[in-house]
Amino acid sequence: MSEADARAPRAPVVEAVMSHREILFVIFGLMAGMFLSALDQTIVGTSIRTIGDDLNGLSQQAWVTTAYLIVSTISTPIYGKLSDIFGRRPLFIFAIVVFIIGSILATFSTSMLQLAAFRAIQGLGAGGLMSMPLAIMGDILAPRERAKYQGYFLAVFGISSVIGPLVGGLFAGAEEILGIAGWRWVFLINVPIGLVALIIVLRFLHIPKQPRHSVRIDWWGAAFVIMALVPLLLVAEQGREWGWGSAISIACYVIGGLGIIAFVIAETLMKDDALIPLKLFRSSTFSMATVIGVFVGFGMFGAMMTIPLYLQLVLGSTPTQSGLEMLPMILGLMIASIASGQIIARTGRYRIFPILGTALLAGGFFWLTKLEYDRSYWFMAGAMLLVGLGLGQLMQTLTIASQNSVGLRDMGVATSSSTFFRQIGGTLGTAVLLSLLFTVLPTNIQASLADDDTLTSALDAALDPDVANDPANAAIMEQIYAPIVTGVTDATTAQIEDGLAQAEDAATQAVADQVAAGEIPASAQDAATEQAVAQAQAEAAAQIKEEIPVAQIADDGTVTLDFSDDDARAAFVASVAPTLEDQFAESSEDSSGDSGTLDDTSFLTGADPRLTKPFLVAFNDSTVTVYWVAMWVVIVAFILTLFFRTPPLRDKSALQEAADDAAMMAQRAANETGALVEPVAVTTGSLRTITLEDDPPLTRRDLRGQ
């Protein structure tokens, strides 16, 4: 070997940017922030009805959810872009502080609209709490290792999903805690948790700094994304109430469409500095992961919204119980995520997981289409486990695929864009599926009441004095069955009275005819008429009693209906049921299905099962329709995954790659300039980037001799 060969340039040896211990500390800080946001969502969802009742604004409850959703969705890509420019840590700290401030303000709300405004402030913080941890993990972990660590985050999600409903139910059910109304602690509890999270983040979240590559902020992009999304999200949340073809809905469509066009133009002009750089979509991996994420978000949020509703309405679970009953889904999600993460870390390949995930998710929805209102909880638990196993293989792999397709410069915006589009899909899924649910529900209620067995059982219970007068049935009787019972009894009473009147008229006319024929003296007409009428009414009453056993006719002709006898009541129900069935089958609109009835389902709580059955059957059938739609949407995602190109995951984190690039550039510069001293990188914070071999640098003479 020649001397020149011995002194040939060697690749620089670069130390790990962060040690395993430092990575665990950072993840500890990230989990604290994510726990804050995840816990808040589950607690508020459990308590919202109590909050609405206390603030006398239950009808405005949707605005509380909508305000939070809109601001958190819009702020997600903004956080991603700003963190690429100014760093992840300050943006994450800012998000926690804003969330704490919003929680304090929400605690002291005096109206639902005021609460909605303060929830919007919380949403501004939540946008960073959910997107920044994923971006930071993209920085410090190699894609192959990232999946392994994400099990920790899903554990946080699972824990918050379990204890959230418990804590929310506890607060909502308490009159006062330390002199403050119980439901206000739903928001106040965020303050100590948020402060703990802030301390942990300040103490442990130290990420090696990178040089700023751009200071241009895409203000136009931010403005146009707000212009595009606010009206579209508003109509998605409120369209069912406004009417999808109403003037205000059409205005939202137009403004949102113009906003989308303006946003695309602005992003094209801003190029690399765009809020969501369009160059990201040149990567087929990123584009396909984004599209699949929209479909998965559609199905995921549809399931997350409808399953707890089903558990509470059909199975009769309390909000707290329904939270615990979601455990199979959380368990499946955690098992699938941890298992797939370990496999990805060992092999670096993940193409199979989106395929398996969408297949299992579609299978779970297909299982749910077999629901019947009297199925046990365990049937649904099996479906939830399947859905969880599917989601666990999708949530992390799609994000990893997006991150793997970009470098450190675009890591934040790629991560936030992935989260952003999944949220858009989730919002669309929630709006479409809930709208579908409540659109078909009135029709299904009519169809259920048109069923002979269902109607006969419900009507018999509604006419039973013991059932009707039970305080537990007061609400359902007043809202649903009182109009039906009143209509039936009034029609029956009128029919009986009409029959008696006809008998009286016939008797009176018969006497008058006899008087006219000279058979009865005119002077005896009144007495004869009275006697004939009494006899006719007695005969008519006997015939009516035989035909309508519940009829009671007093001597003075007063008609009442007595439903205390079971056999008489059953005979009466059998006689009127066919007429009612025809009415329900033919009617396109019924008092059972008006919007006022469907907005508040508390009348079902504790009511007689025979009275609630028509609505439980109808809600079951409506939910099955929703699951059919969700299944076909996920099947589309499954088909797309078959064409999903997934390059092998990189072995180095984005920060490590940046450090390696810096080392190579330094070595190249040293070789080209003939530096007398080998380049060494300066350590900043926890960044130990570049160390080179101790060989002396090559001189110009050495280079010329090669």
C-alpha positions as CSV (number, residue, x, y, z in Angstrom):
1,M,0.0,0.0,0.0
2,S,1.4,3.4,-1.0
3,E,1.7,6.3,1.4
4,A,-0.9,8.2,-0.6
5,D,-3.3,5.3,-0.3
6,A,-2.7,5.1,3.4
7,R,-3.6,8.7,3.7
8,A,-6.7,8.6,1.5
9,P,-9.7,10.6,2.8
10,R,-11.8,8.7,5.3
11,A,-15.4,9.1,6.1
12,P,-15.8,11.1,9.3
13,V,-16.9,9.2,12.4
14,V,-19.9,11.0,13.8
15,E,-21.1,10.3,17.4
16,A,-24.8,9.8,18.1
17,V,-26.6,13.1,18.4
18,M,-28.5,12.0,21.4
19,S,-28.1,9.1,23.8
20,H,-30.8,6.7,24.7
21,R,-31.1,8.3,28.1
22,E,-31.6,11.7,26.7
23,I,-34.1,10.5,24.2
24,L,-36.1,8.9,27.0
25,F,-36.1,12.2,28.9
26,V,-37.4,14.1,25.8
27,I,-40.1,11.5,25.3
28,F,-41.1,11.9,29.0
29,G,-41.6,15.6,28.4
30,L,-43.6,15.0,25.2
31,M,-45.9,12.5,26.9
32,A,-46.7,15.0,29.6
33,G,-47.9,17.5,27.0
34,M,-49.8,14.9,25.0
35,F,-51.5,13.6,28.1
36,L,-52.7,17.1,28.9
37,S,-54.5,17.3,25.6
38,A,-55.8,13.8,25.4
39,L,-57.2,13.8,28.9
40,D,-59.0,17.1,28.3
41,Q,-60.9,15.8,25.3
42,T,-62.2,12.7,27.1
43,I,-63.2,14.6,30.3
44,V,-65.1,17.3,28.4
45,G,-66.9,14.8,26.2
46,T,-68.3,13.1,29.3
47,S,-69.4,16.3,31.0
48,I,-70.8,18.4,28.2
49,R,-74.4,17.7,28.9
50,T,-74.1,18.7,32.6
51,I,-72.3,21.9,31.5
52,G,-75.0,22.7,29.0
53,D,-77.7,22.3,31.6
54,D,-76.0,24.5,34.2
55,L,-75.3,27.3,31.7
56,N,-78.8,27.0,30.2
57,G,-77.4,26.5,26.7
58,L,-77.6,22.8,25.8
59,S,-78.8,23.7,22.3
60,Q,-75.6,25.7,21.9
61,Q,-73.4,22.8,22.9
62,A,-72.2,22.1,19.3
63,W,-70.5,25.5,19.3
64,V,-68.3,24.4,22.2
65,T,-67.1,21.4,20.2
66,T,-66.9,23.3,16.9
67,A,-64.8,26.2,18.2
68,Y,-62.2,23.8,19.7
69,L,-62.1,21.7,16.6
70,I,-61.7,24.5,14.1
71,V,-58.9,26.3,15.9
72,S,-57.0,23.2,16.7
73,T,-57.2,21.9,13.1
74,I,-56.2,25.2,11.6
75,S,-53.3,25.8,14.0
76,T,-51.8,22.3,13.4
77,P,-50.0,23.2,10.1
78,I,-49.1,26.6,11.4
79,Y,-47.3,25.0,14.4
80,G,-45.5,22.7,12.0
81,K,-44.2,25.5,9.8
82,L,-43.2,27.8,12.7
83,S,-41.4,25.0,14.5
84,D,-39.3,24.4,11.4
85,I,-38.3,28.0,11.5
86,F,-38.0,28.8,15.2
87,G,-37.5,25.4,16.7
88,R,-39.8,22.8,18.3
89,R,-39.2,23.5,22.0
90,P,-40.4,27.1,22.2
91,L,-43.5,26.3,20.1
92,F,-44.3,23.3,22.4
93,I,-43.9,25.4,25.5
94,F,-46.1,28.1,23.9
95,A,-48.8,25.5,23.2
96,I,-48.8,24.3,26.8
97,V,-49.0,27.9,28.2
98,V,-51.9,28.8,25.9
99,F,-53.7,25.7,26.8
100,I,-53.4,26.4,30.5
101,I,-54.7,30.0,30.0
102,G,-57.6,28.7,27.9
103,S,-58.4,26.2,30.7
104,I,-58.4,29.0,33.4
105,L,-60.8,31.1,31.3
106,A,-63.1,28.2,30.5
107,T,-63.4,27.4,34.2
108,F,-65.1,30.7,34.9
109,S,-67.4,30.8,31.9
110,T,-70.9,32.2,32.5
111,S,-72.5,31.1,29.2
112,M,-72.1,28.5,26.5
113,L,-71.0,31.1,23.9
114,Q,-68.4,32.4,26.3
115,L,-67.3,28.8,27.0
116,A,-67.0,28.3,23.2
117,A,-64.7,31.3,22.9
118,F,-62.5,30.0,25.7
119,R,-62.5,26.5,24.2
120,A,-61.2,28.1,21.0
121,I,-58.2,29.4,23.0
122,Q,-57.7,25.9,24.3
123,G,-57.9,24.6,20.8
124,L,-55.0,27.0,19.8
125,G,-52.9,25.3,22.4
126,A,-54.1,21.8,21.6
127,G,-53.0,22.1,17.9
128,G,-49.4,22.2,19.1
129,L,-49.8,19.6,21.9
130,M,-50.9,17.0,19.4
131,S,-48.6,17.8,16.5
132,M,-45.4,18.9,18.1
133,P,-44.6,15.6,19.8
134,L,-44.7,13.7,16.6
135,A,-42.5,16.3,14.8
136,I,-39.9,16.2,17.7
137,M,-39.8,12.4,17.5
138,G,-39.2,12.7,13.8
139,D,-36.2,14.8,14.6
140,I,-34.5,12.7,17.3
141,L,-35.4,9.2,16.2
142,A,-34.6,7.2,13.1
143,P,-37.8,6.1,11.3
144,R,-37.0,2.5,12.1
145,E,-36.7,3.3,15.8
146,R,-39.6,5.8,15.9
147,A,-42.3,3.1,15.7
148,K,-40.9,1.4,18.8
149,Y,-41.1,4.5,20.9
150,Q,-44.6,5.5,19.8
151,G,-46.0,2.7,21.9
152,Y,-45.3,5.0,24.9
153,F,-47.5,7.7,23.4
154,L,-50.3,5.2,22.6
155,A,-50.1,4.1,26.2
156,V,-50.7,7.7,27.3
157,F,-53.6,7.9,24.9
158,G,-55.0,4.7,26.3
159,I,-54.6,5.7,29.9
160,S,-56.3,9.1,29.3
161,S,-59.2,7.3,27.5
162,V,-59.8,5.2,30.5
163,I,-59.4,7.7,33.4
164,G,-60.9,10.6,31.4
165,P,-64.5,9.5,31.5
166,L,-64.1,8.5,35.2
167,V,-62.8,11.8,36.2
168,G,-65.3,13.7,34.0
169,G,-68.2,11.7,35.4
170,L,-66.9,12.4,39.0
171,F,-66.7,16.1,38.3
172,A,-70.0,16.3,36.4
173,G,-71.8,14.5,39.2
174,A,-70.5,16.6,42.1
175,E,-72.4,19.7,43.1
176,E,-69.3,21.5,44.4
177,I,-65.7,20.7,45.1
178,L,-63.8,23.2,47.3
179,G,-66.6,25.7,46.8
180,I,-66.4,25.5,43.0
181,A,-69.1,23.9,40.9
182,G,-68.2,20.3,40.0
183,W,-68.2,20.7,36.2
184,R,-65.8,23.7,36.4
185,W,-63.1,21.3,37.6
186,V,-63.3,19.7,34.2
187,F,-61.3,22.7,33.0
188,L,-59.6,23.7,36.2
189,I,-57.9,20.3,36.5
190,N,-55.9,21.1,33.4
191,V,-54.0,23.9,35.3
192,P,-52.1,21.7,37.8
193,I,-51.6,19.0,35.1
194,G,-50.4,21.6,32.7
195,L,-48.0,23.2,35.1
196,V,-46.5,19.7,35.9
197,A,-46.2,19.1,32.1
198,L,-44.6,22.5,31.7
199,I,-42.0,21.8,34.4
200,I,-41.2,18.5,32.9
201,V,-40.8,20.0,29.4
202,L,-38.6,22.8,30.7
203,R,-36.5,20.3,32.6
204,F,-36.1,17.5,30.2
205,L,-37.1,18.6,26.7
206,H,-33.7,19.7,25.3
207,I,-33.3,19.2,21.6
208,P,-30.1,20.0,19.7
209,K,-30.4,23.3,17.9
210,Q,-30.2,23.6,14.2
211,P,-29.4,26.7,12.2
212,R,-32.4,28.6,10.9
213,H,-32.8,28.1,7.2
214,S,-35.6,30.6,6.6
215,V,-37.3,33.4,8.3
216,R,-40.1,34.1,5.8
217,I,-43.4,33.4,7.4
218,D,-46.3,32.5,5.1
219,W,-48.9,34.9,6.4
220,W,-51.0,34.7,3.3
221,G,-51.0,31.0,3.5
222,A,-52.2,31.1,7.1
223,A,-54.9,33.6,6.2
224,F,-56.2,31.6,3.3
225,V,-56.2,28.3,5.2
226,I,-58.4,30.0,7.8
227,M,-60.6,31.4,5.0
228,A,-60.9,28.0,3.5
229,L,-61.4,25.8,6.6
230,V,-63.5,27.9,9.0
231,P,-66.6,28.0,6.7
232,L,-66.2,24.4,5.6
233,L,-65.7,23.2,9.2
234,L,-68.7,25.3,10.3
235,V,-71.0,23.8,7.7
236,A,-69.7,20.3,8.4
237,E,-70.6,20.7,12.1
238,Q,-73.8,22.8,11.7
239,G,-75.1,21.8,8.3
240,R,-77.6,19.3,9.7
241,E,-79.2,22.1,11.8
242,W,-78.9,24.8,9.1
243,G,-79.9,22.6,6.2
244,W,-77.3,21.5,3.7
245,G,-78.9,23.6,0.9
246,S,-79.7,26.7,3.0
247,A,-78.3,30.1,2.1
248,I,-75.8,30.2,4.9
249,S,-74.5,26.7,4.0
250,I,-74.1,27.7,0.3
251,A,-72.2,30.8,1.4
252,C,-69.9,28.6,3.4
253,Y,-69.3,26.4,0.4
254,V,-68.5,29.4,-1.8
255,I,-66.2,31.1,0.7
256,G,-64.4,27.8,1.5
257,G,-63.9,27.0,-2.2
258,L,-62.4,30.4,-2.9
259,G,-60.2,30.0,0.1
260,I,-58.9,26.7,-1.1
261,I,-58.0,28.2,-4.6
262,A,-56.3,31.2,-3.0
263,F,-54.4,29.0,-0.6
264,V,-53.0,26.9,-3.4
265,I,-51.9,30.0,-5.3
266,A,-50.3,31.4,-2.2
267,E,-48.4,28.2,-1.5
268,T,-47.2,28.0,-5.1
269,L,-45.8,31.5,-4.8
270,M,-44.1,30.9,-1.4
271,K,-42.4,27.7,-2.7
272,D,-40.2,26.2,0.1
273,D,-41.4,28.7,2.7
274,A,-45.1,27.8,2.2
275,L,-47.2,26.8,5.2
276,I,-47.7,23.4,3.4
277,P,-45.0,23.3,0.7
278,L,-46.6,21.8,-2.4
279,K,-43.3,20.1,-3.2
280,L,-44.1,17.6,-0.5
281,F,-46.8,16.1,-2.8
282,R,-44.2,15.3,-5.5
283,S,-43.3,12.4,-3.3
284,S,-45.7,9.6,-4.1
285,T,-45.1,8.2,-0.6
286,F,-46.2,11.4,1.1
287,S,-49.1,11.9,-1.3
288,M,-50.5,8.4,-0.9
289,A,-50.0,8.5,2.9
290,T,-51.9,11.7,3.0
291,V,-54.8,10.4,1.0
292,I,-55.0,7.2,3.0
293,G,-54.8,9.3,6.2
294,V,-57.9,11.2,5.1
295,F,-59.9,8.0,4.6
296,V,-58.6,6.4,7.8
297,G,-59.5,9.6,9.7
298,F,-63.0,9.4,8.2
299,G,-63.5,5.9,9.5
300,M,-61.6,6.4,12.8
301,F,-63.5,9.4,14.0
302,G,-66.8,8.0,12.7
303,A,-66.2,5.0,15.0
304,M,-65.0,7.0,17.9
305,M,-68.1,9.2,17.8
306,T,-70.8,6.6,17.2
307,I,-69.6,3.7,19.4
308,P,-69.9,5.6,22.7
309,L,-73.2,7.0,21.6
310,Y,-74.4,3.5,20.8
311,L,-73.2,2.2,24.2
312,Q,-75.1,4.9,26.1
313,L,-78.3,4.8,24.1
314,V,-78.8,1.2,23.1
315,L,-77.0,-0.6,25.9
316,G,-77.9,1.9,28.6
317,S,-74.4,2.6,29.8
318,T,-73.6,5.8,31.7
319,P,-70.9,8.1,30.2
320,T,-68.4,6.7,32.7
321,Q,-69.3,3.1,31.9
322,S,-69.1,3.8,28.1
323,G,-65.6,5.1,28.6
324,L,-64.5,1.9,30.3
325,E,-66.4,-0.2,27.7
326,M,-64.2,1.3,25.0
327,L,-61.2,-0.5,26.5
328,P,-61.2,-3.3,23.9
329,M,-60.5,-0.7,21.2
330,I,-57.8,0.9,23.2
331,L,-56.3,-2.5,24.0
332,G,-56.3,-3.5,20.4
333,L,-54.7,-0.2,19.4
334,M,-51.9,-0.5,21.9
335,I,-51.2,-4.2,21.1
336,A,-51.1,-3.6,17.3
337,S,-49.0,-0.4,17.7
338,I,-46.4,-1.9,20.0
339,A,-46.1,-5.1,17.9
340,S,-45.9,-3.4,14.6
341,G,-43.4,-0.9,16.1
342,Q,-41.1,-3.7,17.2
343,I,-41.3,-5.4,13.8
344,I,-40.6,-2.1,11.9
345,A,-37.7,-1.4,14.2
346,R,-36.1,-4.8,13.4
347,T,-36.8,-5.0,9.7
348,G,-37.2,-1.4,8.6
349,R,-40.1,-2.3,6.4
350,Y,-43.7,-1.4,7.0
351,R,-45.7,-1.9,3.7
352,I,-47.7,-4.8,5.2
353,F,-49.1,-2.8,8.1
354,P,-51.3,-0.2,6.2
355,I,-52.7,-3.2,4.2
356,L,-53.4,-5.3,7.3
357,G,-54.6,-2.2,9.2
358,T,-57.2,-1.2,6.7
359,A,-58.3,-4.8,6.2
360,L,-58.8,-5.2,10.0
361,L,-60.5,-1.8,10.2
362,A,-62.9,-2.7,7.4
363,G,-63.5,-6.1,9.1
364,G,-64.3,-4.4,12.3
365,F,-66.9,-2.2,10.6
366,F,-68.4,-5.2,8.8
367,W,-68.7,-6.9,12.2
368,L,-70.6,-3.8,13.5
369,T,-73.0,-4.0,10.6
370,K,-74.3,-7.2,12.2
371,L,-75.4,-5.4,15.4
372,E,-78.9,-5.9,16.7
373,Y,-80.4,-3.9,19.5
374,D,-80.6,-6.8,21.9
375,R,-77.0,-8.0,21.3
376,S,-74.8,-8.3,24.4
377,Y,-71.9,-5.9,25.0
378,W,-69.4,-8.6,24.3
379,F,-70.5,-8.9,20.7
380,M,-69.6,-5.2,20.3
381,A,-66.4,-5.6,22.3
382,G,-65.1,-8.1,19.7
383,A,-65.7,-5.5,16.9
384,M,-64.0,-2.8,18.9
385,L,-61.0,-5.0,19.4
386,L,-60.8,-5.5,15.7
387,V,-61.1,-1.8,15.0
388,G,-58.4,-1.1,17.5
389,L,-56.0,-3.7,16.0
390,G,-56.6,-2.0,12.6
391,L,-56.0,1.6,13.9
392,G,-52.9,0.5,15.8
393,Q,-51.2,-0.5,12.6
394,L,-52.3,2.7,10.7
395,M,-51.8,5.7,13.0
396,Q,-48.1,5.4,13.4
397,T,-47.1,3.9,10.0
398,L,-48.8,6.6,8.0
399,T,-47.0,9.3,10.0
400,I,-43.7,7.5,9.8
401,A,-44.1,7.2,6.0
402,S,-44.7,10.9,5.7
403,Q,-41.7,11.7,7.8
404,N,-39.5,9.2,6.0
405,S,-40.2,11.0,2.7
406,V,-38.7,14.4,3.9
407,G,-35.5,15.7,5.4
408,L,-34.9,17.7,8.6
409,R,-35.9,21.0,6.9
410,D,-39.4,19.9,6.3
411,M,-39.9,17.4,9.2
412,G,-42.2,19.7,11.2
413,V,-44.4,20.7,8.3
414,A,-44.6,17.1,7.0
415,T,-45.7,15.8,10.4
416,S,-48.2,18.6,11.0
417,S,-49.6,18.1,7.4
418,S,-50.1,14.4,8.0
419,T,-51.9,15.2,11.3
420,F,-53.8,18.1,9.6
421,F,-55.2,16.0,6.7
422,R,-56.1,13.2,9.1
423,Q,-58.1,15.7,11.2
424,I,-59.8,17.0,8.1
425,G,-60.8,13.4,7.2
426,G,-62.0,13.0,10.8
427,T,-64.1,16.2,10.7
428,L,-65.6,15.1,7.4
429,G,-66.3,11.7,8.8
430,T,-67.9,13.0,11.9
431,A,-70.1,15.5,10.0
432,V,-71.2,13.1,7.3
433,L,-71.7,10.0,9.5
434,L,-73.6,11.9,12.2
435,S,-75.7,13.7,9.6
436,L,-76.5,10.4,8.0
437,L,-77.3,8.9,11.4
438,F,-79.8,11.5,12.3
439,T,-81.2,11.7,8.8
440,V,-82.2,8.1,8.6
441,L,-83.2,7.8,12.3
442,P,-86.8,9.3,11.9
443,T,-87.5,7.0,9.0
444,N,-86.2,4.0,11.0
445,I,-88.3,5.0,14.0
446,Q,-91.4,4.9,11.7
447,A,-90.4,1.6,10.3
448,S,-89.9,0.2,13.8
449,L,-93.3,1.4,15.0
450,A,-94.8,-0.1,11.9
451,D,-93.6,-3.5,13.0
452,D,-96.6,-5.4,14.5
453,D,-94.8,-7.0,17.5
454,T,-92.9,-3.8,18.4
455,L,-95.9,-1.5,18.1
456,T,-98.2,-3.9,20.0
457,S,-95.8,-4.3,22.9
458,A,-95.0,-0.5,23.1
459,L,-98.7,0.5,22.9
460,D,-99.8,-2.0,25.5
461,A,-97.2,-0.6,27.9
462,A,-98.1,3.0,27.1
463,L,-101.8,2.3,27.8
464,D,-101.1,0.4,31.0
465,P,-101.9,2.8,33.9
466,D,-99.1,1.4,36.1
467,V,-96.5,2.0,33.4
468,A,-97.8,5.3,32.2
469,N,-97.9,6.8,35.8
470,D,-94.4,5.5,36.7
471,P,-92.2,8.5,37.2
472,A,-89.4,6.8,35.4
473,N,-91.6,6.8,32.3
474,A,-92.8,10.3,32.6
475,A,-90.4,11.9,30.1
476,I,-90.9,9.3,27.4
477,M,-94.6,9.3,27.8
478,E,-94.7,13.1,27.6
479,Q,-92.4,13.4,24.6
480,I,-93.4,10.4,22.6
481,Y,-96.3,8.3,23.6
482,A,-98.7,10.9,25.0
483,P,-99.6,12.2,21.5
484,I,-100.0,8.6,20.3
485,V,-102.2,7.5,23.2
486,T,-104.2,10.7,23.1
487,G,-104.9,10.3,19.5
488,V,-105.9,6.7,19.9
489,T,-108.1,7.3,22.9
490,D,-109.7,10.4,21.5
491,A,-110.5,8.6,18.3
492,T,-112.0,5.7,20.1
493,T,-114.0,7.8,22.5
494,A,-115.3,9.8,19.5
495,Q,-116.2,6.6,17.8
496,I,-118.1,5.3,20.8
497,E,-119.9,8.6,21.3
498,D,-120.8,8.7,17.7
499,G,-122.2,5.2,18.0
500,L,-124.3,6.2,21.0
501,A,-125.5,9.3,19.2
502,Q,-126.6,7.2,16.2
503,A,-128.4,4.8,18.5
504,E,-130.2,7.8,20.2
505,D,-131.1,9.4,16.8
506,A,-132.4,6.1,15.5
507,A,-134.5,5.5,18.6
508,T,-135.9,9.1,18.5
509,Q,-136.7,8.8,14.8
510,A,-138.4,5.4,15.3
511,V,-140.7,6.9,18.0
512,A,-141.4,9.9,15.8
513,D,-142.4,7.5,12.9
514,Q,-144.7,5.6,15.2
515,V,-146.3,8.9,16.4
516,A,-146.8,9.9,12.7
517,A,-148.3,6.5,12.0
518,G,-150.7,7.0,14.9
519,E,-149.3,4.0,16.7
520,I,-148.3,6.2,19.7
521,P,-150.3,9.2,20.9
522,A,-148.6,12.5,20.5
523,S,-149.0,13.2,24.1
524,A,-146.9,10.1,25.0
525,Q,-144.1,10.9,22.5
526,D,-141.7,12.3,25.0
527,A,-142.0,9.5,27.4
528,A,-141.8,6.9,24.6
529,T,-138.8,8.7,23.2
530,E,-137.0,8.7,26.5
531,Q,-137.7,5.0,27.0
532,A,-136.6,4.1,23.5
533,V,-133.4,6.1,23.8
534,A,-132.5,4.4,27.1
535,Q,-133.1,1.0,25.6
536,A,-131.2,1.8,22.4
537,Q,-128.2,3.2,24.4
538,A,-128.2,0.1,26.6
539,E,-128.1,-2.2,23.6
540,A,-125.5,0.0,21.9
541,A,-123.4,0.0,25.1
542,A,-123.5,-3.7,25.3
543,Q,-122.4,-4.1,21.7
544,I,-119.7,-1.5,22.2
545,K,-118.5,-3.2,25.3
546,E,-118.3,-6.4,23.4
547,E,-116.3,-4.8,20.6
548,I,-114.2,-2.5,22.7
549,P,-113.7,-4.2,26.1
550,V,-112.0,-1.1,27.7
551,A,-115.0,1.1,27.1
552,Q,-117.0,2.3,30.1
553,I,-120.3,4.1,29.5
554,A,-122.1,5.8,32.4
555,D,-125.9,6.0,32.7
556,D,-125.7,9.6,31.5
557,G,-123.8,8.5,28.4
558,T,-120.4,9.7,29.5
559,V,-117.7,7.6,27.9
560,T,-114.4,6.6,29.6
561,L,-111.8,4.0,28.7
562,D,-110.4,1.7,31.5
563,F,-107.1,0.0,30.6
564,S,-106.4,-1.6,33.9
565,D,-107.5,-5.0,32.8
566,D,-104.7,-6.8,30.9
567,D,-107.0,-8.9,28.7
568,A,-109.2,-6.0,27.8
569,R,-106.2,-3.7,27.1
570,A,-104.6,-6.4,24.9
571,A,-107.8,-6.8,22.9
572,F,-108.0,-3.1,22.4
573,V,-104.4,-2.8,21.3
574,A,-104.9,-5.7,18.8
575,S,-107.9,-3.8,17.3
576,V,-106.1,-0.4,16.8
577,A,-102.6,-1.7,16.0
578,P,-103.2,-2.4,12.3
579,T,-104.5,1.2,11.7
580,L,-101.5,2.7,13.4
581,E,-99.1,0.4,11.6
582,D,-100.5,1.6,8.3
583,Q,-100.2,5.2,9.4
584,F,-96.6,4.8,10.4
585,A,-95.7,2.9,7.3
586,E,-97.2,5.5,5.0
587,S,-96.3,8.7,6.9
588,S,-93.1,10.4,5.8
589,E,-93.0,12.5,9.0
590,D,-94.1,11.6,12.5
591,S,-94.1,13.2,15.9
592,S,-91.6,10.5,17.1
593,G,-89.0,11.7,14.6
594,D,-89.0,15.5,14.9
595,S,-85.7,17.3,15.6
596,G,-86.7,18.3,19.1
597,T,-87.1,14.7,20.1
598,L,-83.8,13.6,18.6
599,D,-81.8,16.5,20.1
600,D,-82.3,15.1,23.7
601,T,-82.5,11.4,24.3
602,S,-82.5,11.6,28.1
603,F,-86.1,10.4,28.1
604,L,-84.8,6.9,27.3
605,T,-82.9,6.6,30.6
606,G,-84.6,4.3,33.0
607,A,-87.8,3.9,30.9
608,D,-89.7,0.7,30.4
609,P,-87.9,-1.5,27.8
610,R,-91.2,-1.9,25.9
611,L,-91.5,1.8,25.5
612,T,-87.8,2.3,24.4
613,K,-87.6,-0.6,22.1
614,P,-88.9,1.2,18.9
615,F,-86.2,3.8,19.4
616,L,-83.4,1.4,20.3
617,V,-84.2,-0.7,17.2
618,A,-84.3,2.4,15.0
619,F,-81.0,3.8,16.4
620,N,-79.4,0.3,16.0
621,D,-80.6,0.2,12.3
622,S,-79.4,3.8,11.7
623,T,-76.0,3.0,13.3
624,V,-75.6,-0.1,11.1
625,T,-76.2,2.2,8.1
626,V,-73.4,4.4,9.3
627,Y,-71.1,1.4,9.7
628,W,-71.8,0.3,6.2
629,V,-70.7,3.6,4.8
630,A,-67.6,3.7,7.0
631,M,-66.7,0.2,5.9
632,W,-66.8,1.1,2.2
633,V,-64.7,4.2,2.8
634,V,-62.1,2.1,4.6
635,I,-62.2,-0.5,1.7
636,V,-61.3,2.4,-0.6
637,A,-58.3,3.1,1.7
638,F,-57.5,-0.7,1.6
639,I,-57.4,-0.6,-2.2
640,L,-55.1,2.4,-2.1
641,T,-52.7,0.7,0.3
642,L,-52.1,-2.0,-2.3
643,F,-50.5,0.6,-4.5
644,F,-48.7,2.3,-1.6
645,R,-44.9,2.5,-2.4
646,T,-43.0,2.3,0.8
647,P,-39.2,2.8,0.5
648,P,-37.2,1.2,3.3
649,L,-37.0,3.3,6.4
650,R,-33.8,5.2,7.1
651,D,-31.5,4.0,9.9
652,K,-30.7,7.5,11.1
653,S,-32.7,10.3,12.7
654,A,-33.1,13.6,10.9
655,L,-30.7,15.3,13.4
656,Q,-28.2,12.5,12.9
657,E,-28.3,12.9,9.2
658,A,-27.8,16.6,9.5
659,A,-24.8,16.0,11.7
660,D,-23.4,13.5,9.2
661,D,-23.9,15.9,6.4
662,A,-22.1,18.6,8.4
663,A,-19.2,16.3,9.1
664,M,-18.9,15.3,5.4
665,M,-18.9,19.0,4.3
666,A,-16.3,19.8,6.9
667,Q,-14.1,17.0,5.7
668,R,-14.6,18.0,2.1
669,A,-13.7,21.5,2.9
670,A,-10.6,20.4,4.7
671,N,-9.5,18.2,1.9
672,E,-10.1,20.9,-0.7
673,T,-8.3,23.7,1.1
674,G,-5.5,21.7,2.6
675,A,-6.4,22.7,6.1
676,L,-3.7,22.2,8.7
677,V,-6.1,21.2,11.4
678,E,-8.9,18.6,11.0
679,P,-12.4,20.1,11.4
680,V,-14.2,19.5,14.7
681,A,-17.7,20.4,15.5
682,V,-18.6,22.6,18.5
683,T,-20.8,21.0,21.0
684,T,-24.0,22.9,21.6
685,G,-26.3,21.8,24.5
686,S,-26.7,18.1,24.2
687,L,-25.6,18.0,20.5
688,R,-22.4,16.1,20.2
689,T,-22.2,16.1,16.5
690,I,-18.9,15.6,14.8
691,T,-15.7,13.9,15.7
692,L,-13.1,12.8,13.1
693,E,-10.4,10.3,13.0
694,D,-7.0,11.5,14.3
695,D,-5.2,11.0,11.0
696,P,-3.5,14.2,9.9
697,P,-5.2,16.1,7.1
698,L,-4.1,15.8,3.5
699,T,-1.9,18.6,2.1
700,R,-2.0,20.0,-1.3
701,R,1.0,18.0,-2.2
702,D,-0.7,14.8,-1.1
703,L,-3.7,15.6,-3.1
704,R,-1.6,16.3,-6.2
705,G,0.2,13.0,-5.7
706,Q,-3.0,10.9,-5.7
